[in-house]
Amino acid sequence: MKHLKQILTVTIMLCMSLFAYSQEMASEKPSRVKAADSTRVSQHSPTIAMLWSIIPGGGQIYNKKYWKVPIVYGLLEASGYFLTKYASDMMLYRREFINRRDGNIDKLIPGLADTPDENILALKQTSQRNMEICIAATAIIYTLNFIDAMVDAHLYYFDVSDDLSLQWSPMVMPNPVNKAPSYGVGIVMSLK
């Protein structure tokens, strides 16, 4: 429970700092519309992408990367499923251990009758650890949702032309230590 509070505190502080940073950035940007222009030029904004990312997948939709939305929701659904599974397992083993300790024989689970008390406690602790890992995974996935949306928004107008190429090929190089050939991969970046 101690780790859960720390993870939630860090996640909330991170979100609050991102919102404060986005408001600061928005206030410093000059207006993109000239007084003589009658039409407004819309720019793709990383701040808006981050704000849309409050809703999981919203930043990806804003950036027109629709194929990423099922990935975000799939990862969040998987972590949520395992989170609830391990939380219910932990509560089950916790109740079983407390009922054994208090002598409530009528409330014991028949399937766990042959399991020693130490193993029930170990199963409860393992389920709790796995639940905390799932909480951390959910927070990481949600944070990566923000980061991906902001990076995509920053690189929205980035030009990747045909003038850049990256090629890789296998290489054989002599090894000066033992005179045997060394095998590897050579990466060549050419600018045309």
C-alpha positions in Angstrom: 0.0 0.0 0.0 3.0 2.3 0.7 4.2 1.9 -2.9 0.7 2.5 -4.3 0.5 5.9 -2.5 4.0 6.8 -3.8 3.2 5.8 -7.4 -0.1 7.7 -7.3 1.5 10.8 -5.8 4.3 10.8 -8.5 1.7 10.3 -11.3 -0.5 13.2 -10.0 2.5 15.5 -9.6 3.7 14.6 -13.2 0.3 15.3 -14.6 0.1 18.6 -12.8 3.5 19.7 -13.9 2.7 18.9 -17.5 -0.5 21.0 -17.3 1.4 23.9 -15.8 4.1 23.6 -18.5 1.6 23.5 -21.3 -0.2 26.7 -19.9 3.2 28.4 -19.7 4.1 27.5 -23.2 0.7 28.6 -24.5 1.0 32.0 -22.9 4.5 32.6 -24.4 3.6 31.8 -28.0 2.9 34.9 -30.2 -0.2 35.0 -32.2 0.1 33.3 -35.6 -2.6 35.6 -37.1 -1.6 38.9 -38.6 -3.9 41.8 -38.2 -4.3 42.2 -42.0 -5.3 38.6 -42.5 -8.9 37.7 -42.5 -8.4 34.0 -42.3 -6.8 32.2 -39.4 -3.9 29.8 -39.9 -4.3 26.7 -37.8 -1.2 25.0 -36.5 -0.8 21.6 -35.1 -0.1 22.2 -31.4 1.7 19.8 -29.0 -0.2 21.5 -26.1 -3.6 20.6 -27.6 -2.3 17.0 -28.3 -1.3 16.7 -24.6 -4.7 18.0 -23.5 -6.5 15.6 -25.7 -4.3 12.8 -24.2 -6.2 13.2 -20.9 -8.7 10.9 -22.6 -6.6 7.8 -23.5 -6.0 7.8 -27.3 -7.3 11.4 -27.7 -3.9 12.7 -28.5 -3.4 10.0 -31.1 -6.7 10.9 -32.7 -5.7 14.6 -32.8 -2.4 13.7 -34.5 -4.4 11.5 -37.0 -2.6 8.3 -35.9 -5.8 6.3 -35.6 -4.0 3.0 -35.7 -2.5 3.7 -32.2 -5.8 4.1 -30.4 -6.6 0.3 -30.3 -3.1 -0.3 -29.0 -3.5 2.2 -26.2 -6.9 0.8 -25.2 -5.7 -2.8 -25.5 -2.8 -2.2 -23.2 -5.0 -0.3 -20.7 -7.6 -3.0 -20.8 -5.0 -5.8 -20.3 -3.4 -4.0 -17.3 -6.9 -3.2 -15.9 -7.9 -6.9 -16.2 -4.8 -8.2 -14.4 -5.1 -5.4 -11.8 -8.7 -6.5 -10.9 -7.7 -10.2 -11.1 -4.8 -9.8 -8.7 -6.7 -7.5 -6.4 -9.5 -10.1 -6.0 -7.0 -12.9 -5.5 -5.3 -10.8 -2.8 -8.6 -10.2 -1.0 -9.5 -13.9 -1.3 -6.3 -15.1 0.3 -6.4 -12.3 2.9 -9.9 -13.3 4.0 -8.8 -16.9 4.1 -5.8 -16.1 6.3 -7.8 -13.9 8.6 -10.6 -16.6 9.0 -8.0 -19.2 9.7 -6.3 -17.0 12.3 -9.6 -16.1 14.0 -10.9 -19.7 13.9 -13.9 -19.1 11.6 -14.1 -22.6 10.2 -17.5 -22.1 8.6 -16.1 -19.3 6.4 -13.0 -21.2 5.0 -12.7 -21.9 1.3 -12.9 -25.7 0.7 -10.4 -25.6 -2.2 -7.7 -24.2 0.1 -8.3 -26.6 3.0 -5.1 -28.6 2.3 -2.9 -25.4 1.9 -0.8 -24.4 4.9 -1.2 -21.0 6.5 2.3 -19.9 5.4 1.5 -20.7 1.8 -1.8 -18.7 2.0 0.1 -15.8 3.3 2.7 -16.2 0.6 0.0 -16.3 -2.1 -1.6 -13.2 -0.7 1.8 -11.3 -0.8 2.5 -12.5 -4.3 -1.0 -11.3 -5.5 -0.4 -8.0 -3.8 3.0 -7.6 -5.5 1.5 -8.4 -8.8 -1.3 -6.0 -8.3 1.2 -3.2 -7.5 3.1 -4.0 -10.6 -0.2 -3.7 -12.6 -0.9 -0.3 -11.1 2.6 0.8 -12.1 2.1 -0.6 -15.6 -1.2 1.2 -16.0 0.5 4.5 -14.9 3.4 3.9 -17.3 1.0 3.1 -20.2 -1.1 6.3 -19.5 2.1 8.4 -19.3 3.4 6.9 -22.6 0.1 7.9 -24.1 0.9 11.5 -23.2 4.5 11.3 -24.4 3.6 9.7 -27.7 0.9 12.3 -28.4 3.3 15.2 -27.7 6.2 13.7 -29.7 3.9 13.0 -32.7 2.6 16.6 -32.4 6.1 18.0 -32.3 7.1 16.0 -35.4 3.8 16.5 -37.3 5.4 18.8 -39.9 8.8 17.0 -39.9 9.8 16.4 -43.5 11.1 12.9 -44.2 12.0 13.1 -47.9 13.6 10.5 -50.2 17.0 12.2 -49.9 17.6 10.3 -46.6 18.4 6.6 -46.6 19.7 4.2 -44.0 21.1 0.9 -45.1 22.5 -2.0 -43.1 24.4 -4.9 -44.3 26.4 -7.8 -42.8 30.1 -7.2 -42.2 33.2 -9.4 -41.6 36.1 -7.7 -39.9 39.5 -9.1 -38.8 40.0 -9.5 -35.1 43.5 -8.4 -34.1 43.4 -10.4 -30.8 42.9 -13.9 -32.0 43.2 -13.5 -35.8 39.6 -15.0 -36.3 37.1 -13.0 -38.2 34.5 -11.0 -36.3 30.9 -10.8 -37.6 28.6 -7.9 -37.3 26.2 -5.5 -38.9 27.3 -2.3 -40.6 24.9 0.7 -40.7 25.4 3.4 -43.4 23.5 6.6 -43.6 23.7 8.4 -46.9 22.5 11.8 -47.7 21.7 12.3 -51.4 
